[in-house]
């Protein structure tokens, strides 16, 4: 009637029944538990990805420092000291790669490949550069992967082993450089060899540029066999490789044609000037 008030719908139910229905909604359901486990798994994977990115950055930095050191080989009075120091630096880089391998134990490496690929490419570049200086040849991917097999005798690093007989056995793990990382590292190596050619000409070495020219031509021929069938990054770097080869061949041309009439201390200046002209003609910055 007038002056009264309407009952709300839930007032028609007993108070205890309403509380039971509310409590039934609060306990986590099986679906919520599944999402919680998914959240934990994704957070763990994301944290591992970030750790691998940091390790890859450290590997890249130390590999670049090794490359800068190796460029002093042509001008250093004692090249063996440079090679020994570079080996120490590469051992430190391998310790970083060892940490990457430990992070990837029991994981699919290709799920984290984008995180570690830049560091591995730079490491391949540094190792192949050192190998070329030593042997005047290209290191193979099998030889690179042999150096990335790690063992640990320490029990603290083998805590996942339970029996005493297993504790006495060394724990082994490895990290394999993928063929794509190897090809990209070799493609970047050509730029360092071009710089080595410039420094060799500046030091009066007229034999190294011709060796580099033949070596780069073989690498370029190998990359052209891949063509467009390979990964996009490989075909993208093929243009830079071609430029490095052109600059080295231009240096050899200058040495062969005008080497007798230009003093050795001026050959590097003439070569640098011609290199700048090539870059301007091809629109390079």
Buried (B, 14 or more C-beta within 10 A) or exposed (E): EEEEEEEEEEEEEEEEEEEEEEEEEEEEEEEEEEEEEEEEEEEEEEEBBEBBBEBBBBBBBBBEBBBEBBBBBBEBEEBEEBBEBBEEBBEBBBEBBBBBBBBBEEEEEEEBBEBBBBBBBBBBBBBBBBBBBEEEEBBEBEEBBEBBEBEBEEEEBBEEBEEEEEEEEEBEBBBBBBEBBBBBBBBBBBBBBBEBBBBBBBBEBBEBBBBBBEBBEEBBEEBEEEEEEBEEBBBEBBEBBBBBBBBBBBBBBBBEEEBEEBEBEEBBEBBBEBBEEEEEEEEEE
